[in-house]
Amino acid sequence: MAGHHDGADGRERLLNEARRLFLDQGYAEVSMQEIATAAEMTKGAPYYHFRDKEDLFVQVFRREMAELTTRLVDHLAQGRNLRERLLAVVRLTEAKDRSGFGQLVTEFDRHVSPQRRLQVQQECALPTAELLKVFARAAADGELTRTNPETAHAVFLALLVGQAEIRKIEPGVAAIVGWNTVATSEQLVDVFLDGV
């Protein structure tokens, strides 16, 4: 076993292993002991870096949110107009769905106390705030004229969430309810832009 605390490197190892275990087994099924063992640290090491399992999970979640926000800003900067920026958002969202991000969001909502969730929402730079800036910029540039940025933002988020939920449905169930295909990124953005 590595040293008891292992400084910043130990903290990162704990975060990495906790993320992996939370995604593999779910928050409720993972113990702090398992995380310490996976990180090759002593049983008490997680408690040196984190108050408890909820705190460790929140730090994993915050790190994911920060990484997503950074990537989103980078992707948005490459778009020349609203359509290109929205396509970048959809593609990044699809990639994050495959990475387990949606599962972390679900676990966060299910297992983190309401007070702590509110605290994280107030303290973190959320990807949705960056998306709202896209709509505000589009309105200022004359690309968004039939609705306000806040409404466009809310509708677009609803479309993204809907797409993510449809992707989670088993193919057999999807066929029964008539959801045989998920819209492509381009289709989703074009339908949205035709409406706003």
C-alpha positions in Angstrom: 0.0 0.0 0.0 1.1 3.5 -0.7 1.5 6.1 2.0 -1.4 7.1 4.2 -2.1 10.4 2.6 -0.1 10.6 -0.6 -0.8 14.3 -1.1 -2.3 15.6 -4.4 -1.4 12.4 -6.2 -3.3 10.3 -3.7 -6.3 12.6 -3.9 -6.3 12.2 -7.7 -6.0 8.4 -7.5 -8.9 8.3 -5.1 -11.0 10.5 -7.4 -10.1 8.4 -10.4 -10.9 5.1 -8.7 -14.0 6.4 -7.1 -15.3 7.6 -10.5 -14.6 4.2 -12.0 -16.3 2.3 -9.1 -19.3 4.6 -9.0 -19.9 4.0 -12.7 -19.3 0.3 -12.5 -21.3 -0.5 -9.4 -23.4 2.6 -8.5 -23.0 5.0 -5.6 -24.9 2.9 -3.1 -22.8 -0.3 -3.8 -19.4 1.2 -3.3 -17.7 1.6 0.1 -14.9 3.9 1.0 -12.8 0.8 1.8 -13.2 -0.4 -1.8 -12.1 3.0 -3.1 -9.1 3.0 -0.9 -8.1 -0.5 -1.9 -8.6 0.3 -5.6 -6.4 3.4 -5.2 -3.8 1.3 -3.4 -4.0 3.4 -0.3 -4.7 2.7 3.4 -8.2 2.4 4.7 -8.1 5.9 6.3 -6.7 7.7 3.3 -10.0 8.7 1.8 -11.0 10.4 5.1 -7.9 12.5 5.0 -9.0 14.0 1.6 -12.8 13.8 1.9 -15.3 14.1 4.8 -17.3 11.1 3.7 -18.5 9.2 0.7 -20.9 11.9 -0.3 -18.1 14.4 -0.2 -15.9 12.2 -2.4 -18.7 11.7 -4.8 -19.5 15.4 -5.0 -15.8 16.1 -5.8 -15.9 13.4 -8.5 -19.0 15.1 -9.9 -17.5 18.6 -9.7 -14.4 17.5 -11.5 -16.7 16.0 -14.3 -18.7 19.2 -14.5 -15.5 21.4 -14.7 -14.1 19.1 -17.5 -17.3 19.2 -19.4 -17.6 23.0 -19.1 -14.0 23.4 -20.3 -14.6 21.1 -23.3 -17.9 22.8 -24.1 -16.3 26.3 -24.1 -13.5 24.9 -26.4 -16.1 23.4 -28.8 -18.3 26.5 -28.8 -15.3 28.7 -29.7 -14.9 26.7 -32.9 -18.4 27.4 -34.2 -18.9 30.3 -36.6 -22.7 30.6 -36.1 -25.6 29.3 -33.9 -26.1 26.1 -35.9 -22.4 25.1 -35.7 -22.3 25.9 -32.0 -25.4 23.8 -31.3 -24.0 20.9 -33.3 -20.9 21.1 -31.2 -23.1 20.9 -28.0 -25.1 17.9 -29.3 -22.0 16.0 -30.4 -20.3 16.7 -27.0 -23.4 15.6 -25.2 -23.5 12.4 -27.2 -19.9 11.7 -26.3 -20.5 12.4 -22.6 -23.5 10.1 -22.6 -21.2 7.3 -23.8 -18.6 8.2 -21.1 -21.1 7.6 -18.2 -21.7 11.3 -17.4 -25.5 10.8 -17.5 -25.1 8.0 -14.9 -23.1 10.3 -12.6 -25.8 13.0 -12.9 -28.5 10.4 -12.0 -26.5 9.2 -9.0 -25.9 12.8 -8.0 -29.6 13.6 -8.0 -30.4 10.3 -6.2 -27.8 10.2 -3.5 -26.6 13.7 -2.7 -28.5 15.7 -0.1 -30.7 18.5 -1.5 -28.6 21.1 0.5 -25.4 19.8 -1.0 -26.8 19.7 -4.6 -27.9 23.3 -4.2 -24.4 24.3 -3.0 -22.7 22.5 -5.9 -25.1 24.2 -8.4 -24.3 27.6 -6.9 -20.5 27.1 -6.8 -19.8 25.3 -10.0 -19.6 26.8 -13.5 -22.3 24.7 -15.1 -22.2 23.8 -18.8 -25.8 25.0 -19.1 -24.7 28.6 -18.2 -22.3 28.5 -21.2 -25.1 27.3 -23.4 -27.3 30.2 -22.3 -24.5 32.5 -23.4 -24.6 30.9 -26.9 -28.3 31.9 -27.2 -27.7 35.4 -25.8 -25.0 35.9 -28.4 -27.2 34.5 -31.2 -30.0 37.0 -30.2 -27.5 39.9 -30.2 -26.2 38.8 -33.6 -29.7 38.6 -35.0 -29.7 34.8 -35.4 -32.4 34.3 -32.8 -35.4 36.5 -33.5 -38.6 34.6 -32.8 -38.0 33.9 -29.1 -35.8 35.0 -26.2 -32.5 33.4 -25.3 -33.9 31.9 -22.1 -36.8 30.1 -23.8 -34.6 28.8 -26.6 -32.1 27.6 -24.0 -34.8 25.7 -22.1 -36.3 24.1 -25.2 -32.9 23.0 -26.5 -32.0 21.5 -23.1 -35.3 19.6 -23.2 -34.4 18.2 -26.6 -31.0 17.1 -25.4 -32.4 15.4 -22.3 -35.1 13.7 -24.5 -32.5 12.4 -26.9 -30.4 11.1 -24.0 -33.4 9.3 -22.5 -34.4 7.7 -25.9 -30.8 6.4 -26.3 -31.1 4.6 -22.9 -34.2 2.7 -24.0 -33.6 -0.9 -25.0 -33.9 -1.4 -28.8 -36.8 -3.9 -28.4 -38.7 -1.4 -26.3 -37.9 1.4 -28.6 -39.4 -0.5 -31.5 -42.6 -1.2 -29.6 -43.1 2.4 -28.8 -42.1 3.6 -32.3 -38.7 5.1 -31.4 -36.7 3.1 -33.9 -34.2 5.8 -34.6 -32.5 8.6 -32.6 -32.3 11.9 -34.6 -28.8 12.6 -35.9 -27.1 15.7 -34.5 -27.9 17.6 -37.6 -31.5 16.6 -37.6 -32.0 17.6 -34.0 -30.3 21.0 -34.5 -32.2 21.7 -37.7 -35.6 20.9 -36.3 -34.8 23.0 -33.3 -33.7 26.0 -35.4 -36.7 25.7 -37.7 -38.9 26.1 -34.6 -37.2 29.0 -32.9 
